[in-house]
Amino acid sequence: MKIIYTKKIFLLILLISFLTACSSSSSGGGTDDTPPPPVASPTASTLIFPEDDTECNTGVIVNDTQSNVTFEWNASENTDTYEISLTNLNTSNFSRATVSTNEITLLIDRGTPYEWFIISKANGTNDTATSQTWRFYNEGPGVENYAPFPAEAINPARGANIATTTSITLEWDASDVDDDITSYEVLFGIEATPSNSLGTTSEKSITNVTVSANTTYYWQVITTDSNRNTSNSEIFEFKVN
């Protein structure tokens, strides 16, 4: 009887030891269910070169029509890679490239206006940050005067939906390397390619433009400088509800 009792005590001790070991293992050496700390969102870069609204004349000429230009920007915080977006303003064609450094050399057309910006990205998060957008002219052979940059819509913004009204103000912005813009002509209408001219002005806006409810309108700005160089903006679109 004593032997059986001793065996029971022995088995009980083994069971307690086993349970203690399992408990210790699960609490100290098992999988940690604590979620990892969130990845910090990247911040926006500051653009350096080519500078805004200027002529780029430091590229390496490849031939009469192309040159290599090095784009530079400040490194941003919490960023692993940078995506550069570059648009040819004459053709509206754009390209993108991703790098892990804060510069990249690209082969681009000479005598051509461009627009560019940088998107900062970080591993482990979908958050991004976008820099300002800058415009520049890539220097061309023998060019003494440059056409203005295409105008940009300010009001109404591209694709805007505005409350019912009978008249609006069209407002835009434009710049020129030579700073010699003389006039703007505005084409306006309900056709996707507007042809009705609202006239020519030296201001960057036209007021009291008649509109109707439930109608989509299209407009375009033609900018002219003192040497009669011109540039056509994109065709902007908005809807009056």
N, C-alpha and C positions, 0 to 999 in steps of 0.2 A: 504493500500500500504506500509505503514511504517512497519506494522507487518511482511509482507512477506519479506521485505528487511532485517529486523532484523533476521528472521529465516535463510535466506541465509548466512548471516554473521556468525551465530552460527554454521551452518553446515560446512561452509568453515573452521572455526577454529577447529572443530572436525576432519575434514579430514587432516589438516596440522599436528595436534597433533598425529594422528594415523601414518601418514607417517614418522614423526620424530622418533616416538617410534620404528617403524620397522627398520628404518635405524640404530638407536642406537643399537638395539638388534643384527642385522646381523653383525655389525662391532665390537662389543665388547664382546658379549656373545655367539656367534655362534661357529661352528666348525672351528678350526684352520687348514688351509690347508698347513701350513708350515711343510715340511718333518722333521722327527726327525734326529738328528745328527747321522752320520755313526758310527757303532760300531768299536772300535779300534781292529786291528788284533792282535792275540796272538803272543808272542815271543817264541823262542825255549828254552827248558829246558837244563840245564847242568846236565849230569849224575854224580852220586856220587858212588853208589855201586850196584852190584859187579863191581869192577874196570876192566878196559880194559886189555886184555891179561894176566890175572892173574888166580890163583886158588882160588875159593871161599871156605873157610873153616870155616865160622861162621854160617852156617845154623843149624837149629834144626833137628836132625836126627829123622825120623819117623820110618824107617825100613832099611833093608840092601840095598834097591834099591832107596829110595826116602828121600828127606829132604825138610823142609820148609825154603825158603830163602826170606829175605825182600829186595826188590828192592827200592832204594832211588834216588831221583833227586831233584835239586833245583826248587822251585816254579818259574814259569815264569810270566811275566807281561801280563795283559789283558786276563787271562786264567780262565775258569770256570771248565773245566774237562781235565783229561789227559788219553790218551789211550796208554797202554803199549803193544808193539808187541814183542813176545818172540818166537825164533825159535830154535828147537833142531837140531844141525848141523849134528848129526849122521843120523837122519831120514828125515830132512827137514820139519817135521811137525811144524806148528806154531799155537800160540794161541794169543788172544787179550782180554784185560780187560780194563774197564773204571772206573776211580775213580775221586773223587773231591779233594783228598789230594795228597801230593807229595811222597807217598810211598805205597807199596802194598806187601803182603806176598803171595808167590805162592809155591805150592807143585810141585817140579821138580825132575827129575831123578838124581841119584848120579853117579859120574864117567862119566859125559857127558858134551860135549861142547855146549854152548849156545850163541846166538846172540840176543841183545835186543836194543830197542830204544823207545823214547817217542814222541807222537804226542800231541801238545797242541791245545786245542779247546776253542772257546768262543761262548756264546749264542748270537744269532742274526746275525751271519756271518758264511759264509762257509769257510772263510780263516782259515788255520791251519799252524802250524810251527812244524818242525821235528828236533829232537835232533841228535847228532852224533850217530853212531851205534857202540856198544861195544861188545866184545866177552870175554867169561870167561869159565873156567872149574868148574863145581860143584864137589867138592871133593867126591871121592869114597872110599870105605873101602880098606885099605891096598895098595893103589896105590902109588908107589914111583917115577914113571916116566910116564908122560902123552904124548899121541900122539899129533902131531902138529894139529893146527887148519886147517881146509880145506882152500886151497888157494883161493884167490879172483882174478877175471879177472881185469886187468888194461887196456890192449890194445891187441886186440880190445875189447871194452866194450861189455857186454852181449847184444845181439840183434842189434849190430851196423850194419849199411850199409856203406861200404867204397868205395871210388872211384876205378875205374878199375886200377889194378896193377898186376904185375907178382910175387911179393914177399912181405912179411910182416914180422914184428917182433911180436912175441907173448910175452906178458909181464904180470906178475902176482905178487901178494904179498902174503906172508904167515908169520905166527908167531907161537911161541911155548912157553908154560909156562916155560919149562925147558931150553929154548934157545939152543937146541942142534940139530937143523935141519942140515942134512948132504947133502941131494940131492933131486932133483925133476925129475920125469919122465913125459913127455908130450905125451899124446895120441891125435892123430889128424887125421881127415878124413872127408869124405862127408857122412858117415853113422851117424845116430842119436846117436848111441853108438859107438864112435870111438875106434878102436883097434890097429891102426898103430902107433907104438912108434917112436917118433922123437929122442929118446935117453935120457940119463940121464945127468943132469948138476947140479952144485952147485950154479949157478947163477939163478936169477929170471926172465930170459928171454931167448928166442931162436930167433936168427936172420935168415934172408934169407929163410923163409919158403915159398915154391912155392905154388902159388894159381892161379886160372883162373877166368876170368870174368863170370858174370851170374851164379855164383855157391855159394851155402850155405855150410859153413864148421862148424864142431863141434870139440871142443877140451876139454881136461880134464887134470888136474895136480894131480899127485900122489906124496905126500910129505913124506919123510922118515927121522927119527931122528937117533941119535947114538945108540939107543936101538932097532932099527929096527921096531919101531912103525910107522905105516903109516896112512895117511888120504887121502881120495879121494875128490877132489873138485866136485862141480856141473859140469854138462856138459854145457860148454859155446857155444854160437852160434853166428855167424856173416855171412854177405853176401857181396860178392864182386860184385859190380854193373857192 
